[in-house]
Amino acid sequence: MSTIGVYEELQARGLIAQVTDEEEIRDMVNQGKAVFYIGFDPTADSLHVGHFMALCLMKRLQMAGNKPIALVGGGTGMIGDPSGRTDMRKMLTKEDIEHNCNCFKEQMSKFIDFSDGKAIMVNNADWLLDLNYVELLREVGACFSVNRMLTAECYKQRMEKGLSFLEFNYMIMQSYDFYNLYQKYGCNMQFGGDDQWSNMLGGTELIRRKLGKDAYAMTITLLLNSEGKKMGKTQSGAVWLDPKKTSPYDFYQYWRNVADADVLKCIRMLTFLPLEEIDKMDSWEGAQLNTAKEILAFELTKLVHGEEEANKAQEAARALFGSGTNTDNMPSTELSADDLTENYTVLDLLTSCGLIPSRKEGRRLIEQGGVSLDGVKVENPNAAVTADMFSENGYIVIKKGKKVYHKAVLN
């Protein structure tokens, strides 16, 4: 059994990219003395797998006695983070942001224990929205060099297309978050993705300039966004943690279908399997990698949706790839006879079932031979879909590509 500290475990799992003071950070984390925060901008009503690494990190550190602060950006969400973007984010209303924040806490509770003060969730709208602009300029603005800010990667990427003054304030707002969390909650550490490094250093510098060099303010940046954002997207859109947006089966299948080159990296970074067990998988090749993918998919589906749903998803996937006849746990869409209009086509069916991001993509997929209905390959995207096609079983099994199955049920 491993006896390494949690900091060393994070390193061994390939999570830590940069730190400001490794010795101090290691000691605090390993001794359970870190009060740390990670920020989540509420741009949607569900977290997605791009947030997975952050949530797992918070869980790991809390298990080692450290205290997480989940900071929901109800205030910074009014501005929008320019990091990693080539255009300006859509502006959200206060009502949208409040709704999204409430959804986040429910989903985070599956990873983080908020009971008895073991973790807290705070919303930076509580201090950002009531700020007096002139007071902010005097108190915080004087601590930031515009020349230095413009060298930050998050701003350089946007300078060619145009960086709004609204977005230019994001670094100051995020830095002010750390300053407030330090003073109000004793937050002594911040974590974020590799594209957040400049913003995080701004917060550390603000605390030291306002409160003195002896103030503890530390930063760790992870391979969180470069890997996590890639993980969070597929050809058909985001993979959500909300089962209403991405079913447990589709969630399982997403991880079951990761590339061979990524599966062990994902197991190491995202699951809670012991490192010793994962190390034994390093030599796995060929068919063994399929076993590794099943392990990854099951462990992560269990973490998000519970063991019962993980078992159902695994059984359904195995049945489909084996005999192809068990549809009990297959994701499904219910249709009514009224849906099947005279001109209802295969393309309409794929759209109704949410299997394509656009009709253009659906045509391309069908023309390339990537769609079958009840085992028969579809050649014409405008082929009619009629009620009598559902008559035998009351449903049609749609196969998209090699590994995506969906059941269209006629009620």
Summary of the structure (lengths in Angstrom):
residues: 411
radius of gyration: 24.0
end to end distance: 54.3
largest distance: 76.4
contacts: 1308
relative contact order: 0.10
helix: 50%
strand: 15%
